[in-house]
Amino acid sequence: MKKLAWILLLPLMVCLNVVTTTAYAEAQVKEVCHDRVGKDGKPVTGKDGKVVQDCKKIKVHKKLEGTEVPVKK
């Protein structure tokens, strides 16, 4: 009897997992670079004469559309 219950519940749990995860948008990774600035406020240059940059990878989330929340009176 327990095997029959697991056989019936397992596909149901998988279907519910697919339905709930499709509502969320995944974040995309984007690299953002800024010029490095010294203490005197001027850009720092490397040995080759180019401006040194500080780069970071950030996550950009897609905004999901929805309905507005009604205002309480």
Rosetta blueprint (number, residue, H / E / L):
1 M L
2 K H
3 K H
4 L H
5 A H
6 W H
7 I H
8 L H
9 L H
10 L H
11 P H
12 L H
13 M H
14 V H
15 C H
16 L H
17 N H
18 V H
19 V H
20 T H
21 T H
22 T L
23 A L
24 Y L
25 A L
26 E L
27 A L
28 Q E
29 V E
30 K E
31 E E
32 V E
33 C E
34 H E
35 D E
36 R L
37 V E
38 G L
39 K L
40 D L
41 G L
42 K L
43 P E
44 V L
45 T E
46 G L
47 K L
48 D L
49 G L
50 K L
51 V E
52 V L
53 Q E
54 D E
55 C E
56 K E
57 K E
58 I E
59 K E
60 V E
61 H L
62 K L
63 K L
64 L L
65 E L
66 G L
67 T L
68 E L
69 V L
70 P L
71 V L
72 K L
73 K L
